[in-house]
């Protein structure tokens, strides 16, 4: 993958801005476009600010050089000229995506792969009617992708193996961590896993076993420490002398017992949601939410830097 | 809580050794006992080695001073003399616990609280028959507790509020993170949460949506990064403008949809376990499991140090 290659980032909201930064940080030439020219100009300024703030944390080497690789294009045709890849981050509205992809399909050479940032619409919902539908797929980031590297790559049934492979290679080349989602499913992988854990968390609080603060501590001072550098399969693989099958022999029965209690698919009740909301507001008043989000992003930066430093030594 | 107080650590296996280190690191005087005198002597040496290895990572200030606070007691009566708390880490065998607690109950003044490290037996199963049963509870650590600070504190129905409170205060004083589990349940909180996530992970791999490596990446390069410093409730509370109830309004419906697929309580099939085991062994041969466990512990140490450093600045 030649990183002097050119990519287009279409849609310059929060996610588009973050993508521009990810690609330019890795050395790509980025063409940034948005239908709203005013928003586009503002976005360019925001990417610049972001790049400089990441430089302070050590997560960007040279913000000024990075920004020289980002070109604002008021015209879509300009943005798409000679690009090797397009990352689309338009609003999550099916009709907007459909219209835009129809336009894109006629403007782009058939070999250019296009990834959508959508978190909720499968690629099959807006690419079926297109002449070159084999080159479209979802490349779903987690916000913000310059701090959280996983990208879920999921094609429609007609997406070609080459398109998937080329997107995965590009994502690796720009230091993201692509995960191939092999069949379309709502929520992809990450939100499904989050949903399974949340469901049990809601249930344990609802049934009075633990309060909301205790549950959060169990993750952030317990499981989350391991999971920040090992997935759940590697975790259990290391937790029995003979690896994962030994682990299942020893503890599988225990987990099946839990599952019987966990099997309920009832919706979260309004009473429970209200109770959780009240409990959270006692821990963190609404007026402080924004400051706490800034704290979170700084912690994520520090954690990304921590992981980056370890990659240079034997603890990779 | 006066940390010059004396605690007894009974049972000197891996968990007992780790507890001795946790208490002594915080300034407590530790009396270490095991029925097997040979194992006890070996354990003292291992705690010493551990303390020095943690000193190298910056997680212990002065290993030699720490070890001066650890006294090996060949006799149980000596170990229990003038202690304020007992941490029991005997084998996970009900009859062993029952016999030992009967003996303990007659030896200890009735005010001394006793916490069991058990991960699988509720306190009610081995304390019902005792004269002073109100002072017994479970204080379940995660291995190793000097790196993973969460401790699940769970009383039997007859455990006194004072005993629970005093154990929680002691755990906080020795820098662990106690979580009050308010009613007995198998697996307490942490393993229930792990089980819920594992169940969905097994399902997603079984149904061909993702492979074992992709699933692990989704956690360690995605959700796990946040969860290493924020629990799941704080995570979703920050992820919608109006906090957790706003988040449930926006995404609750999506998670309920997932739950229908996740509701199955079928056991993990042998075929699936075999497949997962094979996939893990391709990523990590059995012969390398032990080295990878050492790598894991070093990463945990580095992460603990990273979190410790942040606590001294504004990112606490």
Interface residues (C-beta under 8 A of the other chain):
Chain A: X120 X142 X147 X148 X149 X150 X152 X177 X179 X180 X181 X182 X183 X185 X186 X187 X189 X190 X191 X192 X193 X194 X195 X196 X197 X198 X199 X200 X201 X204 X208 X209 X210 X211 X212 X214 X215 X216 X217 X218 X219 X220 X221 X222 X223 X224 X225 X226 X227 X228 X229 X230 X231 X232 X233 X234 X236 X237 X238 X241 X242 X243 X244 X245 X248 X252 X254 X255 X256 X257 X258 X259 X260 X262 X263 X264 X265 X267 X268 X273 X274 X276 X277 X280 X281 X284 X286 X289 X292 X293 X295 X296 X298 X299 X300 X302 X303 X304 X306 X310 X315
Chain B: X120 X142 X147 X148 X149 X150 X152 X177 X179 X180 X181 X182 X183 X185 X186 X187 X189 X190 X191 X192 X193 X194 X195 X196 X197 X198 X199 X200 X201 X204 X208 X209 X210 X211 X212 X214 X215 X216 X217 X218 X219 X220 X221 X222 X223 X224 X225 X226 X227 X228 X229 X230 X231 X232 X233 X234 X236 X237 X238 X241 X242 X243 X244 X245 X248 X252 X254 X255 X256 X257 X258 X259 X260 X262 X263 X264 X265 X267 X268 X273 X274 X276 X277 X280 X281 X284 X286 X289 X292 X293 X295 X296 X298 X299 X300 X302 X303 X304 X306 X310 X315
